[in-house]
């Protein structure tokens, strides 16, 4: 029995079964579809090598050339928004969100649920990134969770759990910063919410078989575990073994970079691991004893580690990351008596803070290790 074509010819409207499924392009002939797929493959490959600017440029140019369907245009928009966020270009990302909302509204009914959930999640993350402390409590996780459950995507499930963990951690930090400390049970409950959310994120990443994002979530998890150690908050440190767990999480994150040849594209990895090195002598001793587990330029015992962190922060264009990376670099130089390099890093840090009043308010809630002003050459505070 001969197969029968169910759609019209080139340029003709799609009918039959094909009309009931989403598509990247308006015309569903092979050439159009393959060109759209090729554009995504090239851009994704660039992004995997941390070449986000090139990925944005390529996909934007191809989107203008291809006859994308609303479904396809939404897919392209969502990719570009993610990469603009990684570049620290939040204003540009928000501009593109408006166009993405229109494309999602017009998308095929079978694609609309997944596209809506991803766009809602991305806008929540953009809002959180703009001011984590202020915006952490503004995200409607119940509504977002319902949308993602309907979409049924492991990728969105791990992203949701990771974002929940970050917002719970901010809530925990805010509670601990109060003049009148909350009850211990309250702290432990919120701390458990952070842990549970990270466990869920790691589970869904295991389902998705995604080493790239697993590495990033392991860094977030390691930082959550190390943070009470740095504050010496014994109520949240359940056992002496926690320091081993922290270092193990960091080692796993570094091993993923080596084993899967992942791009080195996040200044936060360097900022957070520097915090552990500067803030906990026990963890420092463990890392020194297993120096072979730390890849080149990723050992916080070396000046190259801090220089690399500053370089990555500059690439993002995000002033907050630059300030924190420069501060950690200055603190390491202070320990190493590298005064010239340390003073230069400190000056650049303080100049950045002085340029933005909003940034200064955010940084006021962060740990700055290097000190400042005339007291900079004095010993670091007891840790």
Secondary structure, 3 states (H helix, E strand, C coil): CCCCCCCCCCCCCCCHHHHHCCCCECCCCHHHHHHHHHHHHHHHHHHHCCCHHHHHHHHHHHHHHCCECHHHHHHHHHHHHHHHHHCCCHHHHHHHHHHHHHHHHCCCHHHHHHHHHHHHHHHHHHHHHHCHHHHHHHCCHHHHHHHHHHHCCHHHHHHHHHHHHHHHHHHHHHHHCCCCCCCHHHHHHHHHHHHHHHHHHHHHHHHHCCHHHHHHHHHHHHHHHHHHHHHCCCCCCCCCCHHHHHHHHHHHHHHHHHHCCCCCCCHHHHHHHHHHHHHCHHHHHHHHHCHHHCCCCCCCCCHHHHHHHHHHHHHHCCHHHHHHHHHHHHHHHHHCCCHHHHHHHHHHHHHHHHCCHHHHHHHCCCCCCCCCHHHHHCCCCCC
